[in-house]
């Protein structure tokens, strides 16, 4: 299979490796490539990260993981790209959020967290840096740090 993705620029450094902006040369679609470098991750965490995208499924307010590629040096997740960045970048550039926008944001984030909890997953690091903006939608990111929680019997 011919690789049609071109790396445009480095977006930053994730906990497990670099993030890159990539474009499909055929369709023009933009994605974020999250590289998870094998030597930076404990074995049990690496296994968790390789299975995580299939465990999380799809929710409209969680960042979508389009594809996962495994290689000798690690894993590459292909994620949605958000041109507005995260809430830390978005709020100052838009002079804050008006009340209706803030309510919408809280509703969307609550929906995402409720979904994760229904799967016995705890995000563990929900903050403005981990909320991406795709006006008017917001999505939770940095899902790789999520942990499972045993369901307690009532």
C-alpha positions, 0 to 999 in steps of 0.5 A: 500500500502506498503512503499518501500522508505528508507530514506538514509540521510538528504540533508538539510533544505528547507524553508518549511521543511527538504529535504531527499535523499530516495531510492526505495528498489524495483527499487533502484531509488533515489529521493529527498523528500521535506517535507512541514511542515503544521505549517510552512506555511500560510494557503493560501500558503499551499493550493498553495503548495498542488496544485502547482505540477499540475499547473506547469506541465512538462518542461525538465529544471524544476525539476520534481515533481514525486508525492505528498503525503498529510498527517496530518502534511503536504505535501511531494513532491517527486522530481528528485535527482541530484547527482552533486548538484547545480551550487554553488557546481558544478562550483568550483569542475569542475574549472568553465564552459567552454564557450560552457557549459556556453552557454548551461546552459543559453539556458536551464535556459532561456527555463525554465524561458520562460515556467514559464512566459508562465504560468504567474509564476515568479520564484522570486529567480533564483540564482546559489543555485537554479539551479541543475546539472545533467550533461549535463542538468541543471534544475531550482529548488525551484519552491515552492516560485514562484508567479503568475502574472496577464497577462496584456492586450495589 
